[in-house]
Amino acid sequence: MARMEQVSLMELGKLAAEGQLEAEVFAQIAQCAQKMTKGNKPYLDVSFADAEGTMGLKVWEDKPWFRTLASLPLRSFVSLRGQWAKGGFGMEVSDLDVRLLDEREKESFLAGSGTLKKKQEADLKEICVLIKGMNDPRIRALCIEFIEQFGERLQRAAAARTYHHARRGGLVEHVAGMMRTASAVCQANPGLNRDLLLAGCLFHDCGKLWENCYPKEDFTMPYSEAGELLGHIPLGIELVNNLWKRIMSLPEADSWKTLDPPSPDVRMHLLHLIASHHGELAFGSPVFPKTPEAVALHYIDNLDAKLEMFRGAYETSEALAPRVLQRKAPLPANVVLPLPSVLPLEPDGADAMP
């Protein structure tokens, strides 16, 4: 078959909603279960995954690709090429050609789409720049130690299992977005401890490196015993405590003994940010936010998550009317397309300010 331009699973869903199209996607087989219709006819219920999302596909027994997909091991990396459309059972396909990816294709596929990969690389670079600009040497050393030890794992973690930044590398995007917002908030509110708040953004979800982390060669997020028994807040507190002990053993730590505020207070306030960032006991935080930085972190986290939910809804929700799209959980209502900004006018005399 002749090669064609690839699309992601998310792009395929959007294009198929507009009408039938021929397309090729690279995907990983996340789940494949053989089931029976009410008429006792077997079919496959297959779930595919890539760096940006998932897609379900029902494959009936009379299709030539039924046996091909049934014979492939779970987690196989495949190319899917066919005529795609949205139907009564979700995504539908005809004339499907299925083949395994070669090693070069697999390596490129695991790195994510070009656009997503570039964004996450830029986000990680911005995180590192903000860390290097910190004034408090203890917080800066703590953040650098975290990136050096766990930066690779950070780039594989999701910010959530569903709802927002729920993709490989999504945690990098979420943290970078929060740190950008925190920097702006501190500029508007100079009384806030900027270094502490930026560190809170970096570490608030660091326990998700074990709760929501993808394996090195997998787009299916596993569950972990530590994530289930403890959750990301206790895991994050334990991680920061261990990293803090490590940086306090560095040679330069002797020069920190005269700093004000004292190091034990800095550690305690950072741990409070992690513990309280969900905002309410009912949402999993063991304590309420009790400092200005803790309150700011809670709202910055919520804001970045909510804006990502809107972006996701705009990309995947079906239109109900002009500019009105169907509600996407956990948003409370249907969403409306945003009003675009007015571009600045070129001064030409009439529009120039006096």
Number of C-alpha atoms within 10 A of each C-alpha: 5 3 8 11 7 16 15 21 21 18 15 21 20 17 18 20 17 10 10 14 15 17 20 23 18 24 28 25 23 22 16 21 11 14 14 12 9 7 6 8 11 16 19 20 16 18 17 23 24 26 25 19 17 20 18 17 16 20 21 19 14 11 13 13 17 17 14 12 19 16 10 15 12 13 18 17 28 22 19 19 22 17 17 23 21 18 11 6 9 13 17 18 20 13 13 19 16 16 16 16 18 11 10 8 14 19 12 11 19 20 15 19 17 10 8 16 15 12 15 21 15 15 20 20 14 16 24 15 11 17 22 14 10 18 11 17 16 21 22 20 22 19 25 17 16 19 18 9 12 13 15 12 17 24 20 24 28 27 27 20 17 11 17 22 23 20 27 31 29 24 28 27 25 25 26 25 21 26 28 17 19 26 16 13 16 18 12 10 11 10 10 17 13 22 22 21 25 29 24 28 28 23 23 28 25 27 25 24 23 22 27 27 29 23 14 11 14 20 27 22 19 13 14 13 10 14 18 11 10 13 18 24 26 18 22 23 22 14 15 22 15 11 17 21 11 13 18 16 10 10 8 13 14 10 9 15 11 9 11 10 11 11 17 9 11 16 16 11 18 22 21 23 31 32 23 25 30 25 23 14 11 8 10 15 18 18 16 18 22 13 14 13 24 25 17 20 29 22 16 21 23 16 15 20 20 16 12 18 19 19 13 16 22 21 14 16 17 15 15 13 9 8 12 16 20 17 19 19 12 11 13 8 11 15 19 18 13 10 7 6 6 6 6 6 8 9 9 8 8 8 9 9 7 5
